[in-house]
Amino acid sequence: MAAAERREAILEALYQRREDKMTNLAHEFGVTRQTIKNDIDVLSLTHPEIEVRTGRYGGGVFIKPGFRSDRKYLKPAEQELLEKLSHQLTGTDLATMQGLLNRLTL
């Protein structure tokens, strides 16, 4: 399995399970824990919903609470730009922008 395919499969598994340990994912995909860590690092760049927590018993890879894979979300830079632009709006335009931000952010 190529790295891109494995990363897609990891993402799908995390969306279903909402959390898992890197060692479990490494075993499932037949790679080392370091490979999974590298994959998660790469996925985190484009998927802000992925959260890594360290700790002996509470550590692992998590999907942020409330995130749904069937929704579209803004990237941080997109959210920042819309928030800057919203300061120039008033009335219904401002309400519309706030509605967009509420619907499309994590």
Secondary structure, DSSP 4 states (H G I P E B T S, - for coil): --HHHHHHHHHHHHHHHSEE-HHHHHHHHTS-HHHHHHHHHHHHHH-TTEEEE-STTT-EEEEPTT--TTS----HHHHHHHHHHHTT--HHHHHHHHHHHHHH--
